[in-house]
Amino acid sequence: HRTCFSLHLEGNMLDHFSELRSVEGLQEGSVLRVVEEPYTVREARIHVRHVRDLLKSLDPSDAFNGVDCNSLSFLSVFTDGDLGDSGKRKKGLEMDPIDCTPPEYILPGSRERPLCPLQPQNRDWKPLQCLKVLTMSGWNPPPGNRKMHGDLMYLFVITAEDRQVSITASTRGFYLNQSTAYHFNPKPASPRFLSHSLVELLNQISPTFKKNFAALQKKRVQRHPFERIATPFQVYSWTAPQAEHAMDCVRAEDAYTSRLGYEEHIPGQTRDWNEELQTTRELPRKNLPERLLRERAIFKVHSDFTAAATRGATAVIDGNVMAINPSEETKMQMFIWNNIFFSLGFDVRDHYKDFGGDVAAYVAPTNDLNGVRTYNAVDVEGLYTLGTVVVDYRGYRVTAQSIIPGILERDQEQSVIYGSIDFGKTVVSHPRYLELLERTSRPLKILRHRVLNDRDEEVELCSSVECKGIIGNDGRHYILDLLRTFPPDLNFLPVPGEVLPEECTRAGFPRAHRHKLCCLRQELVDAFVEHRYLLFMKLAALQLMQQKASKMETPPSLENGDPPSSESKPEDPPAPEVGSEEEGSSASGLAKVKELAETIASDDGTDPRSREVIRNACKAVGSISSTAFDVRFNPDIFSPGVRFPESCQEEVRDQKQLLKDAAAFLLSCQIPGLVKDFADHAVLPMDGATLAEVMRQRGINMRYLGKVLDLVLRSPARDQLDHIYKIGIGELLTRSAKHIFKTYLQGVELSGLSAAISHFLNCFLSSYPNPVAHLPADELVSKKRNRRRRNRPPGAADNTAWAVMTPQELWKNICQEAKNYFDFSLECETVDQAVETYGLQKITLLREISLKTGIQILLKEYSFDSRHKPAFTEEDVLNIFPVVKHVNPKASDAFHFFQSGQAKVQQGFLKEGCELINEALNLFNNVYGAMHVEICACLRLLARLHYIMGDYAEALSNQQKAVLMSERVMGIEHPNTIQEYMHLALYCFASSQLSTALSLLYRARYLTLLVFGEEHPEVALLDNNIGLVLHGVMECDLSLRFLENALAVSTKYHGPKSLKVALSHHLVARVYESKAEFRSALQHEKEGYTIYKTQLGEDHEKTKESSEYLKCLTQQAVALQRTMNEIYRNGSSANIPPLKFTAPSMASVLEQLNVINGILFIPLSQKDLENLKAEVARRHQLQEASGDRDKAEEPMATEPEPAGASEDAASQPPAAKDPPSLSLQG
């Protein structure tokens, strides 16, 4: 609890900001002396804040309120802090009776989805009250004569014993004075005790404080550090319990000052964000230490900027910031706060008139942010972008940007020296900008092109016309307005006279969208170019073969005879399959492509025939060069108002064709590819956010969601896509509702927010037929009200219009919005019809809409289905948070280490992989600090590797960190967190912590039910895990409920003949065997045997195992029958040995758990091990010799799979090294 001190080594004071390792003369046994320094007002404030932080360190209110990067974590509730000390206390655990009854609501088939268990009561949160009040005194600031005595400020304290005292903070420390609430007397009071630490003073005057503060400190230290470290970006909770509002001086002070004196350690108080953001980018980056320092600085400034921008944006919308143009109407106002510029997402001055007005102005900031993200990633030296954050709050969109030095003093026309300020009517260019942007053109696939300006002169650009170049007063070259960095999406941009390819017209495109700023995602551009590259290679290979063949006069038989036209083959997979029949596998095909590429490259173009081949292939795939593959896009094609010179007409025609091909590629390759991945369960989204992420990774914008759902409906594997269809419909509903909610909220006064939001939620989710909105201002009626109405500020429309909305009207609007925006027809007129028709859950819809709009609701059970009263009252809406979009700076070196580590693991080199991933973890920590999504992935993989290598303690420790981190940075019920809980449960079971493993699995199942429901492929995996653990503790009836549910879900999603289903049958049979119900056991095992026989054949090891087990079951059944007959014959006096119910051994349960979770250990004999060692050594030498040639040719490569996706571990060949199916993504 000390602040304001310095460290001295051998009499010399150390610099506060230097690292210990850089201190000269510091060695083993050195003594550092702590010297208390005199306080200043700033230091005294910091000290009081620090004491307050200590007093509140176990209080979760900051996490519920979403401040100071606090967020929730509940893992410790389920582990009881007993992870890690498994060795000491867990010896007798297998024998101890444990309570394994799950709560009623998570049993298979339960229909209730309670909300309260989402945030279980944490024992630590019962606050230990140390003080009743600690606040600034009303006597501040000290008068002049007291300043001269060293008084800095006065505090007022009420102790737990109800004693009221006044405290002076002076330069020498803290002491009691004789002031009261009404009478100022700064003289010291008794006990006359001066202390450098406020805590020591309070210990003296309050015994309760002394006792409770010590207990609090002890508890605080026992908590896992990851529960209390701040996250880099704020995570908000959509539910919170009813909390007492306690007095808190620091919070009160923070609310009314922008906290400038405290958080800024630099002179001049306010931070110059632009200077900080740009200076960090200019740091050197020649070697690893320099790059780490640079990336750490960039990341730190960026997360600080995001926090400041979010705070400013909410202040702007709440009306707490003065506009820089206050006389204009509200929509047109702009703001500056804390050196950040804020503008609202409205079409000011008809700037976007031709592009869709306000709708375009609302979309432009996110497009611009994507552009900023992309240029930052390319990271060209000398080219600068603005710090940009987009905040959605209370229905408004606010863009926050750092300020270019000098831009506010100049006119825009004067300052723009590159690009256009009126969408291409007047255009200028600048050689330095062309040179800088040329360096970004290759990675961003942007074509350098010429356009005409208003005087019909040709102007050369290397970006879209809207991209503006401005040289700031600091001499730096800035680019801004990057909203058209990527080419337009022609499926949503009807252009008169242009016809799209057949794939597009067949799907009903082009469709007019609300705005004309629709562009393709960067991921799509990259996938399209890669696809074209493979096509290019195929064509070149074909022609070269034909040439060779014509030399030899024997034409070979070609698989891909005719060169594929534009994108006419929807099934054309983006995987290389080159040429002729002797190439069996696509791996060797890839090798051939590489070989071919090398031949072509080394050919210097001397052989005219190969030059001709390249030229033809280039032409066919739309390359801009005729000597090498180079596909780029002109972002200005189809921009209204942009004209191209006559001389470029042919190039423009080719570019138009390329854009049409890209639009067709999205529909004919990417969307079908995505649906195929869904059907194969290669990706398993569980909620709207994970579905959106999967779509975006493949470059599919969310406006295609309706198309994806259409394809799912028409898919032959429709039943296996049931979960995708449900998630998709839920996402479509909540997104449509969000669009309506946004405009709805804009007409609401601050005083009516709770009432308006609860009314909207009632119309959206409650079965109550006619909810009535409670208009605000019932509590207080003002006499002057009518007069005030006349002078209301513009922009605040009629503030009660929201109150007349009805559920019928809202659902009609939602269906209309779904049709207009997503081109999907919903068949429902009320929430109950939607739930009925599509199998949705109201609690899931509530979670989705709250996360999307930033609503926070009270944690309680809502009766959505009551027809007698509405589900929500205004007291149930606790808060509304900003929804923030920002750039995520990356740790590039760490990421490369991580990828190399993954690759090593997939090849079976666990040890090397483990080292690389540990290295990656260090580098991630170096750049991001302790908390980050990427660190979470790193920890999960490390845990899994340690588990496979048999180090359970290390696996537990890493996985515990991964769970805590996932809860803190992604959310307590994010699908990723659910995955982490499952992994942790497995490692707990392996460490004999059975009850903990069960609590964790129950938590994972509860969260899954809340987020999605029961019918999800992941639930099968979860239930198999739960069933196996329960079987291990001989809770057979419970175990069967879970295992039979898993069997049903597996059968639905993988088909009745899948190996997963066979394994499920086997697990159920084992439990029936333990219950001595041999008939049922035989029935299930027979089903499994039949599947193995048909899928794998008679001779497969799995089929044989199953056949053996069948024999064993039959023998047991016969023995039991004999015994029964004996009883019937001789009556109960028969002399019969009692029946043995055998519990499975823990080892056998663990083995099955590993199998279903896709982890495989292959038992090896000593001889096998020696052969393996020799083989590994041989491969190692080969690798060093060939410089790690092609991974595709590795004879023993092992493939990763998503968690639980290994069909059945047994179908793997037993020759592979350690684990052939490591789940890395899972």
C-alpha positions, 0 to 999 in steps of 0.5 A, a space after each residue: 500500500 505504499 506509493 511515492 518512494 524511491 529505490 536507492 542502491 549504494 546511496 544512488 537513487 535509481 531512475 523510476 523508468 529503468 529496468 532492473 537488468 539495466 542497473 549498473 552494479 546490481 548483483 546477487 546480494 545487493 541491497 535496495 533501500 526504499 526511501 519515502 519521498 515527500 508528497 505533492 498534490 499529484 502524488 497524494 491523489 495517486 496514493 488515495 486512489 491506490 488505497 481506494 483500489 486496494 479497498 475495492 480489489 475484490 469488488 466486482 462493480 467495476 467489471 459490471 460497470 465496464 470501467 478501467 478494463 475490468 471484466 468478469 471471471 467465474 472459474 474460481 467458483 467451480 474449481 474452489 481454488 483446488 487446481 494445481 495442488 492435485 498432488 497433495 490433497 487428492 490421493 484418496 479422492 477416488 474413494 471419497 464419495 462425491 456429489 455428482 448430481 447436476 442441477 435440474 436445468 442442465 439435464 438432457 431434455 430440460 426445457 428451462 433456460 435460467 439466466 441467474 446461474 450465468 453469474 454464480 455467487 462468488 464467495 469473495 464478493 461478500 465485501 469485507 467493509 473496512 470503512 464506511 466513507 472515504 471521500 474528499 473533504 469540502 474544505 479543499 483546496 487548502 487556503 494559502 496559509 495552510 499551503 505554506 505549512 505543507 497541506 496538500 488536501 483534506 480527506 473525510 473518513 467515516 470508520 466502520 465504528 461510525 467515527 467521523 474523522 478529518 485527515 490532512 494529506 501533507 508533504 510529509 504524510 497523513 495525520 488527523 486534524 480537528 476539522 468537523 463537517 461545519 468547522 475548519 480547524 487544521 491543527 493536528 488531533 490526537 492521537 498525534 500520529 503522522 504516517 507516510 501511508 494512509 493505511 497505517 494511519 487508518 489502522 491506528 484509528 479503526 480496529 475493524 479497518 485493521 482486521 478487515 484490511 489484513 483479511 482483504 489483502 490476504 484474499 486478494 493475494 490468493 486470487 489468480 493474477 489473471 482474475 485481476 489484471 486489466 484487459 487491453 480493451 474493455 469487455 462489457 457484460 450484458 447482465 449484472 445483478 442488482 448492486 448497492 450504490 456505494 459512496 466512492 470519492 475517486 469514482 465521483 472525481 473521475 466522472 467530472 474531471 477527465 482524469 487528466 492529472 492522473 493517467 498522463 505521465 507526460 508534461 503538458 497534461 493532455 496527450 497528443 494522440 496523433 504524435 504518439 501514434 505516429 512516433 511509435 510507428 517510426 521506431 526502428 525495426 531492424 532486429 527482433 528486440 527493436 521490433 518487439 519494442 516497437 510493437 509493444 509501444 504501438 499496441 500500448 498507445 493504441 489501447 490507450 487511444 481506444 479507451 480515450 476515444 470510447 470515453 469521448 464518444 459517449 460523452 459527445 452523445 450524452 451531451 457533455 462535450 461542447 461542439 466546435 460548430 455549436 450554431 449548426 444543427 445537431 447532426 452536423 456538429 463536430 467535437 474535439 475532446 482530449 485531442 481527438 476529433 469526433 464526428 457523427 455518422 450522418 450525411 452532412 452537406 449532402 456529401 454522400 447524396 449519390 451513394 445513399 445519403 445517411 445510410 452511406 454515411 453510417 457505413 463509411 466509417 467502418 469501411 474507412 476503419 477496414 482501410 486503416 487496418 489494412 494499410 497499418 498491416 502493410 506498414 510502409 515506412 513514411 506513409 501515415 494513417 490516422 488513429 481511428 475508432 468507430 463507436 456505436 452508442 445509443 443509436 448513433 455512430 461516432 467516428 473518433 480520429 486523431 488530429 493531423 497537425 495543422 489541419 484545423 487551420 487550413 481549408 480542405 481544398 488547400 490541404 489535399 494534395 492527392 486524391 479528390 474531395 468530391 468523389 472524383 470531379 476534381 482530382 489531384 496527384 503527387 509524385 511522393 504519394 504515388 511512390 509511397 502508395 506504389 509500395 502498398 499496391 502489391 500486397 493490397 492488389 491495387 492497380 496503378 491507374 489514370 483518371 480524368 479530372 474536371 479539366 479532362 487532364 489525366 491524373 495518375 493514382 494508386 488508390 481510389 479517388 476518395 483516398 486523400 493525401 495531406 501533408 501535416 505541419 509535422 511534414 508527415 504524409 497522411 492518407 485518410 478516407 480509405 473507405 474504398 480501399 477494396 473493389 466494389 461488390 457488383 452483386 450489390 451494385 446494379 450498373 445500367 448496361 452491365 451484365 453479370 456472369 450467369 452464376 450471379 444472375 441465377 442467384 438473383 443478382 445484382 440487387 440494389 443495396 441501400 448504399 453504393 459503398 458495398 465492397 469486397 472484403 480483403 479475405 475475398 480478394 486474397 482468396 480470389 487471387 489465389 484461386 486465379 494463381 492455381 488456374 494460371 498454373 493449371 493452364 500453363 502446365 496444360 499447355 507445356 504438356 501439350 507442347 512436350 506431347 506434340 514434340 513426342 507426337 503422342 498426346 497424353 490423356 488430359 484430366 482437365 482437358 479444356 481450360 476452365 472459363 471464368 468461374 464456370 465450375 462452381 465445384 472447382 476447388 481452390 486446390 491444385 490438381 494439375 495435369 495428367 493421370 500419373 499424378 495420384 495425390 494432390 500433394 504431389 500435384 502441388 509439388 509439380 506446380 512448384 516445380 513448374 513455377 521454378 521452371 518458368 521462373 528460371 526460363 528467363 523467357 528465352 524459349 519463345 514457346 514457354 513465353 507464349 504459354 505464359 502470355 496465354 495463361 496470363 491473358 486467361 486469368 486477367 493478369 495485368 502483366 503478360 510475363 508473370 502472374 499479377 492480378 490487381 484491381 482498380 478500386 475506381 471502376 464503377 465509381 459514379 462520377 469517375 471518368 477514365 481516359 480513352 487510351 485506357 478503355 481496354 484496361 477498363 474493360 478487363 478490370 470490369 470483367 475481373 470484378 464480375 468474375 470476383 463477384 461470381 467467385 464469391 457465389 460459386 466458390 466461397 459460399 458453397 465451400 463454406 456450406 460444405 465446411 459446415 456440413 463436414 463440421 470442419 467449423 462449428 459456430 455456436 452463436 451469431 458472433 462465431 458465425 459472422 467470424 467464420 463467414 468473414 474469414 472466407 471473405 463473405 460479407 454479412 449481407 450475404 447471410 440470406 444467400 448462405 441460409 438459402 443454400 443451407 436450406 437447399 443442401 442435400 445435407 440439410 439435417 446435418 446443417 440444422 444448427 447452422 440454420 438456427 444460428 443463421 436465422 437468429 443472427 438475421 432476426 437480431 441484426 434486423 432488429 438492431 437496424 430498427 433499434 438504432 433509429 428507434 433509439 435516436 428519438 429517445 431523450 436521456 430520461 426515457 432510455 430505460 423505459 424505451 429500451 424495456 418497451 422495445 425488448 417487450 415488443 421484440 421478445 415478450 408474449 404479452 400481446 399489448 405492452 404499454 410504454 411508461 412515459 418518463 417524467 411521471 415522477 416529476 412534472 415541471 411547470 415550465 415544460 410546455 414552454 421548453 418544448 417549443 425551444 427543443 434542440 433540432 435533431 431531437 424528434 418527437 421524443 415520445 414517438 417510440 412509445 406507440 410501437 406495438 409487437 405486431 408493428 415491430 415484427 412486421 418491420 423485422 420481416 421487411 428488413 430481413 427481406 430488404 437487407 438480407 433478401 430472406 423471407 421470414 415466416 413469422 409474425 410474432 416472436 412466438 411464431 419465430 420460436 416455434 417455426 425455427 426452434 429458437 430460444 428467447 434467452 438466446 435472442 435476448 443475449 444476441 440483441 444485448 451484445 449487438 446493441 450494448 444493452 445491460 439487463 438485470 440478472 433475474 429470471 424473465 417470464 418471456 411466455 407470460 400472456 398476463 404481464 410484459 417480461 421487462 420493466 424499466 427497472 430491468 434495463 441497467 445500462 447501455 454501453 458503447 459498441 466499439 470497433 478498432 484496429 487490433 495491432 498484431 505481434 508479428 514475430 510472435 505470430 510467426 513463432 506460433 505458426 511454426 510451432 503449430 506446423 511442427 506439432 502437426 508433423 509430430 515433432 512435439 518437443 520442438 513444437 512446444 519450444 517454439 510455442 513457449 517462445 511465441 508465448 514470451 513474445 506475445 507477453 512482451 508485446 500485448 502484456 498478460 491478457 490477449 486473445 492470441 495468448 489464450 490460443 497459445 496457452 491452450 495449445 501448450 496445455 494440450 501438448 503438455 497433456 499429450 507428453 504426460 505432464 498433467 500438472 503443467 497442462 492444468 496450470 496452462 489450461 486454467 490460465 487459458 480459461 481465465 483469460 478467455 472469460 476475461 477477454 472474450 466473455 464469460 459465455 463466449 463459445 471459445 470459453 465453453 471450449 476452454 472449460 471442456 479442455 480443463 475438465 479433461 485435464 482435471 479428470 486426468 489429475 483425479 480431480 473428479 468433482 471439479 471435472 464434473 462441475 466444469 463440464 456442467 458449467 460448459 453444458 449450461 453455457 451451451 444451452 444458454 448460448 444455443 440450445 441442446 441440438 448442437 454437434 458440440 453437445 454430443 461431445 460434451 454429453 459423452 464427456 459427462 457420461 463417461 465421467 459419471 460412469 467412472 463414479 458409477 452413476 450409471 442412470 445419470 450417465 445413460 441420460 447423457 450418453 443416450 442424448 449424445 448418441 441421438 445428437 451424433 446420429 442426427 449430425 453425423 448420420 447413423 452410419 458414422 464412426 462417431 455413432 459407432 463409438 457412441 453405441 459402444 459407450 452406452 453398451 459399457 454402461 448397460 454392462 455395468 448395470 448388468 442389463 446385458 440385453 440392452 448392452 448387446 443391442 447397442 454393441 451390435 449396432 456399433 459392430 455393424 457400422 465398423 464392419 461396413 465402414 472399415 471392413 472385417 479385418 480392421 482392428 476396431 471391428 475385431 475389438 467390437 466382435 470380442 466385446 460382443 462375445 464377452 457380453 454374450 457370455 456374461 448374459 448367459 451366465 446371468 440367465 443361468 443364475 436366474 434359472 437357478 433361483 427359479 428352480 431352487 427358490 431364494 435359498 439357492 447358493 449363488 455368488 452375489 452379482 458383481 457390478 464392475 466399475 470401469 477403471 479410471 484408466 479405461 475411462 480416461 482412454 475413452 475420454 481421450 478418444 472422443 476428444 480427438 487425442 490419441 496416444 498410440 501404445 508402442 513396444 520397446 522395439 517400435 520406440 527404438 525404430 521411431 527414435 532412429 526414424 526421427 533422427 533420420 528425418 532430422 538429418 534430412 530436414 537439416 540437409 534439405 532445409 525443411 523441404 516440402 511438408 506435403 511430402 512428409 511420410 508421417 505427417 499428422 493432421 490437426 482436427 477441430 476438437 472432437 472431430 477425429 471420426 474415431 481415433 481407431 480409423 488412423 493407421 497405427 504407424 504414425 508417431 505420437 498423436 495423429 489427431 491433435 486438436 489444435 483449433 478446438 
